[in-house]
């Protein structure tokens, strides 16, 4: 059984890193206005929420709640953004 203090600490560290990555992509979006960067920023923020919610709500296992659906939504958003970027016609 993992130590709950270590699990909470690591969850917080991963959430903080995900928030920082989201801010990093938001900077690129502000500079380029490319929707791909905005999608990556939102996806990383969803992953941060995915890490923080089990700790904040005191859930012993994220698979017991629907929290893992946030991770699914983040990856689906990334996939949709990449597909949208590559399928869109390139000029006219």
C-alpha positions, 0 to 999 in steps of 0.5 A: 500500500503506497504512502498517502502523503507521497501519493498526494505530494506526487499528485501535486507535483504532476498537477503543477507541471501540467499547469506549467505546460498549459501556460507554456502552450498558452503563450504560443497560442497568444503569439500565433493564434493557432488552435492547436496550441490552445487545445494543448493548453486546455488538455494539460489543464485537464490533466492537472485537474485529473491529478489534483481532484483525487487528492482534493476530494480524498478519493483512495483510487481515481478509477473508483470515480469518474475522474479518469474521464478527464484524462480521456477528454484531454487525450481526445482533445489532443487527437482531435486538434491534431486531426483538425490541423492536418485535415483542414485545406491549406489555402484556396 
